């Protein structure tokens, strides 16, 4: 049972509508698309965003993320015989060549090198197939349930697919990785290679970062892609005034790719804003601990952002619901309640409340509880049993005496 605290934060946004706000939804060329708030995860625009599509090289965002979660940037990677067979865009890696994982990641994300993707996959998992299984598992963890990859680079395969929405979730996770974020915003990079004739200079294909014509103010990434089957694809991101948006466009055409992404980002920045309603790590409540020495403070497990339209009023209730009582032992991080965010009657989010520290059993407290709640009833029961015993003995004595007095005398 949770007790609803009386103190309820009501967030009312009464924002002045600018001349740009609530322009009509953007018209784009891409077959499917989505616009996502990177902090809150709110979908601000969708066009068949759950339709399965070929993702082309946007696949590489998940490849890089999985690699960074299972390997070090400084790892030395020895190139095997398979990277040169990847096909498509390449930096012409040679069997036996050695490069740092960091350099392969730059080649993967800037030049979109398929051979670098295979080299990374084999180093991390031992084979492309095993790496694909790791990538699919990570996708499920992110909620990308309509994604299934069979390779690390995105070359066409009927069993290799994703959706605009899933790719936005993958991009959201990628932006939280500090090392990957640095790579994604790099325009050019030079990698050291032993062969003086080998390609060393890398240039980012994402024109939103650098183009005078298609560059986008505040662009932070992420990745482009193209195959004949997939068409022009992009996961684009940009940040303005503390708000970061992710736009995904799949199967666009030519230069429309850049204008599609820009239209989506413009629409999001013009019509929405976000606020942090819960701060991760902040003490929200404390509850008594039965059989423990003290109360335990409860922290919000994570941040919570909410995306508001710039026009109109939003009535949000942020309600702290801690457990009424905890029972020792309590583990650090144990969930003991929640912060519930409601828009009217609709629950739009929950943040777990977790114990700030471990609380061990206090045997003195247990002993006190015993003497307070268990010993008195026990003594009362013993007294009652003693009284009943004495009463029974007295009745037996009286019965014997009665029998003696009534004994017949001849």
C-alpha positions as CSV (number, residue, x, y, z in Angstrom):
1,X,0.0,0.0,0.0
2,X,1.2,3.5,-0.8
3,X,0.1,6.6,0.9
4,X,-0.6,9.6,-1.3
5,X,1.1,12.6,0.1
6,X,-1.0,15.7,0.5
7,X,1.6,17.9,-1.1
8,X,0.8,17.8,-4.8
9,X,2.7,19.9,-7.3
10,X,0.4,21.2,-9.9
11,X,2.2,22.5,-13.0
12,X,0.2,24.9,-15.1
13,X,1.8,26.2,-18.3
14,X,0.2,29.3,-19.7
15,X,2.5,30.2,-22.5
16,X,2.2,33.0,-25.0
17,X,1.7,31.7,-28.5
18,X,4.3,33.1,-30.9
19,X,3.6,33.7,-34.6
20,X,5.6,30.5,-35.4
21,X,3.8,28.3,-32.9
22,X,1.3,25.7,-34.2
23,X,2.2,26.0,-37.8
24,X,0.7,23.1,-39.7
25,X,2.5,19.7,-39.5
26,X,5.4,19.5,-41.9
27,X,5.0,17.9,-45.3
28,X,7.9,15.7,-46.1
29,X,9.1,13.4,-48.9
30,X,10.3,10.5,-46.7
31,X,8.0,7.4,-46.7
32,X,8.2,7.1,-42.9
33,X,9.4,9.6,-40.2
34,X,9.2,10.5,-36.5
35,X,10.2,13.4,-34.3
36,X,11.2,12.6,-30.7
37,X,12.1,14.7,-27.7
38,X,15.4,13.2,-26.7
39,X,14.9,14.0,-23.0
40,X,11.2,13.0,-22.4
41,X,10.9,10.5,-25.2
42,X,7.6,12.1,-26.3
43,X,6.7,11.6,-30.0
44,X,5.9,15.1,-31.5
45,X,5.3,13.9,-35.1
46,X,4.8,10.6,-36.8
47,X,4.4,9.4,-40.3
48,X,4.0,5.6,-40.4
49,X,6.7,5.5,-37.7
50,X,6.2,1.9,-36.8
51,X,6.4,0.6,-40.4
52,X,9.3,-1.8,-40.9
53,X,11.8,-0.4,-43.3
54,X,15.4,-1.1,-44.5
55,X,17.6,1.2,-42.3
56,X,20.8,1.2,-44.4
57,X,23.7,2.7,-42.6
58,X,21.6,4.1,-39.7
59,X,22.2,0.6,-38.4
60,X,25.7,1.8,-37.5
61,X,24.4,3.9,-34.6
62,X,23.5,0.7,-32.7
63,X,26.7,-1.0,-33.8
64,X,28.7,1.8,-32.3
65,X,26.6,1.9,-29.1
66,X,27.0,-1.9,-28.5
67,X,30.7,-1.7,-29.3
68,X,31.3,1.1,-26.7
69,X,29.3,-0.8,-24.1
70,X,31.4,-4.0,-24.5
71,X,34.9,-2.8,-25.5
72,X,37.4,0.0,-24.7
73,X,38.2,2.8,-27.1
74,X,41.9,1.9,-26.7
75,X,41.4,-1.8,-27.7
76,X,43.8,-2.9,-30.4
77,X,41.8,-4.6,-33.2
78,X,43.5,-7.0,-35.6
79,X,41.7,-7.0,-38.9
80,X,40.7,-10.5,-40.1
81,X,39.9,-11.8,-43.6
82,X,36.2,-10.9,-43.5
83,X,36.1,-7.0,-43.4
84,X,37.4,-6.7,-46.9
85,X,34.4,-8.7,-48.1
86,X,31.7,-6.4,-46.6
87,X,31.0,-4.6,-49.8
88,X,29.7,-1.0,-50.0
89,X,31.5,2.0,-48.5
90,X,34.9,1.1,-47.2
91,X,38.3,2.4,-46.1
92,X,40.0,-0.7,-47.5
93,X,41.1,-2.4,-44.3
94,X,43.8,-5.0,-44.9
95,X,44.0,-8.4,-43.3
96,X,46.5,-8.3,-40.4
97,X,46.3,-4.5,-40.0
98,X,45.9,-3.2,-36.5
99,X,43.9,-0.2,-35.4
100,X,42.5,1.2,-32.2
101,X,38.8,0.6,-31.6
102,X,38.4,4.4,-31.5
103,X,39.7,4.8,-35.0
104,X,37.4,2.1,-36.3
105,X,34.5,3.8,-34.7
106,X,35.4,7.1,-36.4
107,X,35.6,5.3,-39.7
108,X,32.2,3.6,-39.1
109,X,30.4,6.8,-38.2
110,X,32.1,9.5,-40.3
111,X,32.9,7.6,-43.5
112,X,30.2,5.0,-43.0
113,X,32.9,2.2,-43.6
114,X,31.2,-1.2,-43.8
115,X,34.6,-3.0,-43.4
116,X,35.1,-1.1,-40.1
117,X,31.7,-2.4,-38.9
118,X,32.7,-6.0,-39.6
119,X,36.0,-5.6,-37.8
120,X,34.3,-4.1,-34.8
121,X,31.7,-6.9,-34.7
122,X,34.3,-9.6,-34.9
123,X,36.4,-8.0,-32.2
124,X,33.5,-7.5,-29.8
125,X,31.6,-10.8,-30.3
126,X,33.8,-13.1,-32.3
127,X,31.6,-13.1,-35.4
128,X,29.0,-11.0,-37.2
129,X,26.2,-13.4,-36.3
130,X,27.0,-13.2,-32.5
131,X,27.3,-9.4,-32.7
132,X,23.9,-9.2,-34.4
133,X,22.4,-11.2,-31.6
134,X,23.9,-8.7,-29.1
135,X,22.6,-5.8,-31.1
136,X,19.1,-7.3,-31.2
137,X,19.1,-7.9,-27.5
138,X,20.2,-4.3,-26.9
139,X,17.5,-3.0,-29.2
140,X,14.8,-4.9,-27.1
141,X,16.2,-3.3,-23.9
142,X,15.7,0.1,-25.5
143,X,12.1,-0.7,-26.5
144,X,13.0,-1.0,-30.2
145,X,10.8,-4.1,-30.6
146,X,10.4,-3.9,-34.4
147,X,14.1,-4.0,-35.1
148,X,16.1,-7.0,-36.2
149,X,19.6,-6.8,-37.5
150,X,21.7,-9.5,-39.2
151,X,24.8,-7.4,-39.8
152,X,26.6,-4.4,-38.3
153,X,26.5,-2.0,-41.3
154,X,23.0,-2.2,-42.9
155,X,23.6,-3.8,-46.3
156,X,20.3,-5.0,-47.6
157,X,18.8,-8.3,-46.2
158,X,15.2,-9.3,-45.9
159,X,15.7,-10.1,-42.2
160,X,17.5,-6.7,-41.5
161,X,14.9,-4.1,-40.7
162,X,13.9,-1.4,-38.3
163,X,11.3,1.5,-38.0
164,X,11.6,5.2,-37.7
165,X,10.4,5.1,-34.1
166,X,12.9,2.3,-33.2
167,X,15.8,4.2,-34.7
168,X,14.8,7.3,-32.7
169,X,15.0,5.2,-29.5
170,X,18.4,3.9,-30.6
171,X,19.5,7.5,-31.3
172,X,18.2,8.6,-27.9
173,X,20.5,6.1,-26.2
174,X,23.4,6.9,-28.4
175,X,23.3,10.6,-27.4
176,X,23.6,9.6,-23.8
177,X,27.0,8.0,-24.4
178,X,29.7,10.6,-24.0
179,X,32.3,9.0,-26.3
180,X,29.8,8.3,-29.0
181,X,28.3,11.8,-28.9
182,X,31.8,13.2,-29.4
183,X,32.3,11.0,-32.5
184,X,28.8,11.9,-33.9
185,X,29.6,15.7,-33.9
186,X,33.1,15.3,-35.4
187,X,33.3,16.7,-38.9
188,X,36.6,15.3,-39.9
189,X,39.2,13.0,-38.4
190,X,42.5,11.5,-39.4
191,X,43.4,7.9,-38.4
192,X,47.0,6.6,-38.2
193,X,47.7,3.7,-40.6
194,X,50.9,1.9,-41.4
195,X,50.4,1.9,-45.1
196,X,51.2,5.4,-46.4
197,X,48.8,4.8,-49.4
198,X,45.8,3.7,-47.1
199,X,42.9,6.1,-46.6
200,X,43.5,8.1,-43.4
201,X,41.3,11.2,-43.8
202,X,37.7,10.8,-42.7
203,X,34.9,13.2,-43.4
204,X,31.4,13.2,-41.9
205,X,28.6,12.5,-44.4
206,X,26.0,14.4,-42.3
207,X,25.6,17.7,-44.1
208,X,23.5,19.1,-41.2
209,X,26.7,19.5,-39.3
210,X,28.7,21.5,-41.8
211,X,27.0,22.4,-45.1
212,X,26.5,26.1,-45.9
213,X,23.3,25.1,-47.8
214,X,21.9,22.3,-45.6
215,X,23.6,22.9,-42.3
216,X,21.3,23.1,-39.3
217,X,21.9,25.4,-36.3
218,X,22.5,23.3,-33.2
219,X,22.9,20.0,-35.1
220,X,24.4,17.2,-32.8
221,X,24.3,14.2,-35.1
222,X,23.5,11.4,-35.9
223,X,23.9,9.2,-39.0
224,X,22.9,9.1,-42.6
225,X,22.4,6.0,-44.8
226,X,21.7,4.9,-48.3
227,X,21.1,1.8,-50.4
228,X,18.9,1.4,-53.4
229,X,16.5,-0.7,-51.4
230,X,16.4,1.7,-48.4
231,X,16.6,5.0,-50.2
232,X,18.0,8.1,-48.4
233,X,17.8,7.7,-44.6
234,X,18.9,9.8,-41.7
235,X,18.8,9.9,-37.9
236,X,19.2,13.7,-37.2
237,X,19.5,15.5,-33.9
238,X,19.8,19.1,-32.8
239,X,19.8,21.0,-29.6
240,X,18.5,24.5,-28.8
241,X,17.8,26.2,-25.5
242,X,18.4,23.0,-23.6
243,X,15.9,21.0,-25.7
244,X,17.3,18.2,-27.9
245,X,15.2,16.7,-30.7
246,X,15.7,13.5,-32.8
247,X,14.2,13.4,-36.3
248,X,14.3,10.2,-38.3
249,X,13.4,10.1,-42.0
250,X,13.5,6.8,-44.0
251,X,13.3,6.4,-47.8
252,X,13.5,10.0,-48.8
253,X,14.9,11.2,-52.1
254,X,18.0,13.2,-52.9
255,X,18.4,16.5,-51.2
256,X,14.9,16.2,-49.7
257,X,16.6,14.2,-47.0
258,X,18.1,17.3,-45.5
259,X,15.0,19.5,-45.9
260,X,12.8,16.7,-44.5
261,X,15.0,16.5,-41.4
262,X,15.1,20.3,-41.1
263,X,11.3,20.7,-41.4
264,X,10.8,18.2,-38.6
265,X,13.3,19.8,-36.3
266,X,11.9,23.3,-37.0
267,X,8.4,22.1,-36.3
268,X,9.5,20.7,-32.9
269,X,11.4,23.7,-31.8
270,X,8.6,26.1,-32.9
271,X,5.8,24.3,-31.2
272,X,7.1,22.5,-28.1
273,X,9.2,23.0,-25.0
274,X,10.1,20.7,-22.1
275,X,10.5,21.0,-18.4
276,X,12.3,18.8,-15.8
277,X,9.6,17.7,-13.3
278,X,11.6,15.2,-11.3
279,X,15.3,15.4,-10.6
280,X,17.1,12.0,-10.3
281,X,19.0,11.6,-7.0
282,X,16.9,14.1,-5.2
283,X,15.5,13.1,-1.7
284,X,11.7,12.9,-2.1
285,X,10.6,11.3,1.2
286,X,11.7,9.2,4.1
287,X,9.9,6.2,5.6
288,X,10.2,4.3,8.9
289,X,12.0,1.0,8.9
290,X,10.5,-1.7,11.0
291,X,13.2,-3.7,12.9
292,X,15.7,-1.1,11.7
293,X,17.7,1.6,13.6
294,X,16.3,4.6,11.6
295,X,14.1,5.9,8.8
296,X,15.4,5.5,5.3
297,X,15.5,8.4,2.8
298,X,14.0,7.8,-0.6
299,X,15.5,9.2,-3.8
300,X,14.1,9.7,-7.3
301,X,15.7,7.0,-9.4
302,X,16.0,9.1,-12.5
303,X,15.1,12.4,-14.1
304,X,11.7,13.0,-15.6
305,X,11.1,15.5,-18.4
306,X,7.8,16.4,-19.9
307,X,7.2,17.9,-23.2
308,X,4.6,20.7,-23.3
309,X,2.9,22.3,-26.3
310,X,3.7,26.0,-26.5
311,X,0.0,26.8,-26.9
312,X,-2.6,26.1,-24.3
313,X,-2.7,25.0,-20.7
314,X,-1.5,21.7,-19.3
315,X,-2.6,20.6,-15.9
316,X,0.0,18.2,-14.4
317,X,0.0,16.6,-11.0
318,X,3.3,15.3,-9.6
319,X,2.4,13.1,-6.7
320,X,4.9,11.5,-4.3
321,X,3.7,8.0,-3.2
322,X,6.2,6.4,-0.7
323,X,5.6,3.1,1.0
324,X,4.0,3.6,4.4
325,X,6.7,1.5,6.0
326,X,9.7,-0.6,5.1
327,X,10.9,-3.8,6.8
328,X,14.6,-4.3,7.6
329,X,16.8,-5.4,6.0
330,X,16.5,-2.7,3.3
331,X,18.9,-2.8,0.4
332,X,20.4,0.4,-1.1
333,X,18.4,1.1,-4.3
334,X,15.4,-1.0,-3.2
335,X,12.2,0.4,-4.7
336,X,9.9,1.7,-2.0
337,X,7.4,3.8,-3.8
338,X,7.1,6.0,-6.8
339,X,6.6,9.6,-8.1
340,X,3.5,9.6,-10.3
341,X,3.0,12.2,-13.0
342,X,-0.6,12.7,-14.1
343,X,-2.1,14.8,-16.8
344,X,-5.6,15.2,-15.5
345,X,-6.6,11.6,-14.7
346,X,-4.1,10.0,-17.2
347,X,-0.8,8.7,-15.8
348,X,1.9,9.9,-18.1
349,X,4.9,8.7,-16.2
350,X,6.3,7.1,-13.1
351,X,9.7,7.5,-11.4
352,X,10.7,4.8,-8.8
353,X,11.6,5.9,-5.3
354,X,14.6,4.0,-4.1
355,X,16.4,3.6,-0.7
356,X,19.3,5.9,-0.3
357,X,21.3,3.5,1.8
358,X,21.2,0.0,3.3
359,X,19.4,-0.4,6.6
360,X,20.4,-3.6,8.5
361,X,18.2,-5.4,11.0
362,X,18.6,-3.9,14.5
363,X,18.4,-6.8,17.0
364,X,17.9,-4.3,19.8
365,X,14.9,-3.0,18.0
366,X,13.6,-6.5,17.5
367,X,14.1,-7.2,21.2
368,X,12.2,-4.1,22.1
369,X,9.4,-5.1,19.8
370,X,9.4,-8.5,21.5
371,X,9.2,-7.1,25.0
372,X,6.6,-4.5,23.8
373,X,4.2,-6.7,21.8
374,X,5.0,-10.3,22.4
375,X,6.1,-10.6,26.0
376,X,3.1,-9.0,27.7
377,X,0.5,-11.3,25.9
378,X,2.8,-14.3,26.6
379,X,2.9,-13.4,30.3
380,X,-0.9,-12.9,30.3
381,X,-1.4,-16.3,28.8
382,X,0.9,-17.9,31.3
383,X,-1.0,-16.1,34.1
384,X,-4.3,-17.3,32.8
385,X,-3.0,-20.9,32.4
386,X,-1.7,-20.7,36.0
387,X,-5.0,-19.5,37.2
388,X,-6.9,-22.2,35.4
389,X,-4.5,-24.8,36.7
390,X,-4.9,-23.6,40.3
391,X,-8.7,-23.5,39.9
392,X,-8.7,-27.1,38.5
393,X,-6.5,-28.3,41.4
394,X,-8.8,-26.6,43.9
395,X,-11.9,-28.2,42.3
396,X,-10.2,-31.6,42.5
397,X,-9.4,-31.2,46.2
398,X,-13.0,-30.1,47.0
399,X,-14.3,-33.2,45.1
400,X,-12.1,-35.5,47.1
401,X,-13.2,-33.9,50.4
402,X,-16.9,-34.2,49.4
403,X,-16.4,-37.9,48.6
404,X,-14.8,-38.4,52.0
405,X,-17.6,-36.7,53.9
406,X,-20.2,-38.6,52.0
407,X,-18.6,-42.0,52.6
408,X,-21.1,-44.3,54.4
409,X,-20.4,-45.5,58.0
410,X,-21.7,-48.9,59.2
